[in-house]
């Protein structure tokens, strides 16, 4: 049976992909000009990159910001673009003629969203009840939480926590999965983790869709991870496709939602409080 693989450019995403970032000047050397960098100025600097600046606060040594990215963006490339534009802006403000390191090599970044880690964990754990399967003697549901080795997703020169809640639905919402096939497919996905630089934190299968909680290396985009998961699972489940009468496993779409230990409103409040503290100092 010939099955058409999924390509990134055919997929449509509903998404909320927000990242909090922070970095310092090189060796924490004060640069007074940096304190004058505003949200509106930074927005203009990166407008060609399709990066949406949600919040921005600075002082002479630090820059804090929250940005919105697209599903095929990676955190590492977004950070590189932002730091490059900020460094160039500082050079212009200081009228520097010779190359000089202005910003630290590393950075901190973490995903944030409308939900926290606790919210996502609770939601995925309640799928059997939510879809009315909990009272069955053998519910067609598979759910498991993992504590995997994450060494392959830790970058060398940054501290990044990148978490995503993703949802995939079967074609025509056909009931394809059961508890056994869900567990077997999860085992196939886990084989990809080291090579594709992601980890599965939790899976929750019901017959016609699956929820995933993932962590990614900052150089990996959530969109490309979704494509990998779609294609591996479609190949693994191809016999079931014939049984249920569909020629592709998934709808050519997915939901991708970033999340973290703090939700976006909490991050924004933190940035506001930090900025107020700088003005009051």
Secondary structure in CASP SS format (residue, H / E / C, confidence):
PFRMAT SS
TARGET T0000
AUTHOR 0000-0000-0000
METHOD secondary structure of the structure
MODEL  1
X C 1.00
X C 1.00
X C 1.00
X C 1.00
X C 1.00
X C 1.00
X C 1.00
X H 1.00
X H 1.00
X H 1.00
X C 1.00
X E 1.00
X E 1.00
X E 1.00
X E 1.00
X E 1.00
X C 1.00
X E 1.00
X E 1.00
X E 1.00
X E 1.00
X E 1.00
X E 1.00
X E 1.00
X E 1.00
X H 1.00
X H 1.00
X H 1.00
X C 1.00
X C 1.00
X C 1.00
X H 1.00
X H 1.00
X H 1.00
X H 1.00
X H 1.00
X C 1.00
X C 1.00
X H 1.00
X H 1.00
X H 1.00
X H 1.00
X H 1.00
X H 1.00
X H 1.00
X C 1.00
X H 1.00
X H 1.00
X H 1.00
X C 1.00
X C 1.00
X E 1.00
X E 1.00
X E 1.00
X E 1.00
X E 1.00
X E 1.00
X E 1.00
X C 1.00
X C 1.00
X C 1.00
X E 1.00
X E 1.00
X E 1.00
X E 1.00
X E 1.00
X E 1.00
X E 1.00
X C 1.00
X C 1.00
X C 1.00
X C 1.00
X C 1.00
X C 1.00
X H 1.00
X H 1.00
X H 1.00
X H 1.00
X H 1.00
X H 1.00
X H 1.00
X H 1.00
X H 1.00
X H 1.00
X H 1.00
X H 1.00
X H 1.00
X H 1.00
X H 1.00
X H 1.00
X H 1.00
X H 1.00
X H 1.00
X H 1.00
X C 1.00
X C 1.00
X C 1.00
X C 1.00
X C 1.00
X C 1.00
X C 1.00
X C 1.00
X E 1.00
X C 1.00
X C 1.00
X C 1.00
X C 1.00
X E 1.00
X E 1.00
X E 1.00
X E 1.00
X E 1.00
X C 1.00
X C 1.00
X C 1.00
X E 1.00
X H 1.00
X H 1.00
X H 1.00
X H 1.00
X H 1.00
X H 1.00
X H 1.00
X H 1.00
X H 1.00
X C 1.00
X H 1.00
X H 1.00
X H 1.00
X H 1.00
X C 1.00
X C 1.00
X C 1.00
X C 1.00
X C 1.00
X C 1.00
X C 1.00
X C 1.00
X C 1.00
X C 1.00
X C 1.00
X E 1.00
X E 1.00
X E 1.00
X E 1.00
X C 1.00
X C 1.00
X C 1.00
X C 1.00
X C 1.00
X H 1.00
X H 1.00
X H 1.00
X C 1.00
X C 1.00
X C 1.00
X C 1.00
X C 1.00
X E 1.00
X E 1.00
X E 1.00
X C 1.00
X E 1.00
X E 1.00
X E 1.00
X E 1.00
X E 1.00
X E 1.00
X E 1.00
X E 1.00
X H 1.00
X H 1.00
X H 1.00
X C 1.00
X C 1.00
X C 1.00
X C 1.00
X C 1.00
X H 1.00
X H 1.00
X H 1.00
X H 1.00
X H 1.00
X H 1.00
X H 1.00
X H 1.00
X H 1.00
X H 1.00
X H 1.00
X H 1.00
X C 1.00
X C 1.00
X H 1.00
X H 1.00
X H 1.00
X H 1.00
X C 1.00
X E 1.00
X E 1.00
X E 1.00
X E 1.00
X E 1.00
X E 1.00
X E 1.00
X E 1.00
X E 1.00
X C 1.00
X C 1.00
X E 1.00
X E 1.00
X E 1.00
X E 1.00
X E 1.00
X E 1.00
X E 1.00
X E 1.00
X C 1.00
X C 1.00
X C 1.00
X C 1.00
X C 1.00
X H 1.00
X H 1.00
X H 1.00
X H 1.00
X H 1.00
X H 1.00
X H 1.00
X H 1.00
X H 1.00
X H 1.00
X H 1.00
X H 1.00
X H 1.00
X H 1.00
X H 1.00
X C 1.00
X H 1.00
X H 1.00
X H 1.00
X H 1.00
X H 1.00
X H 1.00
X H 1.00
X C 1.00
X C 1.00
X C 1.00
X C 1.00
X C 1.00
X E 1.00
X C 1.00
X C 1.00
X E 1.00
X E 1.00
X E 1.00
X E 1.00
X E 1.00
X E 1.00
X E 1.00
X E 1.00
X C 1.00
X C 1.00
X C 1.00
X H 1.00
X H 1.00
X H 1.00
X H 1.00
X H 1.00
X H 1.00
X H 1.00
X H 1.00
X H 1.00
X H 1.00
X H 1.00
X H 1.00
X H 1.00
X H 1.00
X H 1.00
X H 1.00
X H 1.00
X C 1.00
END
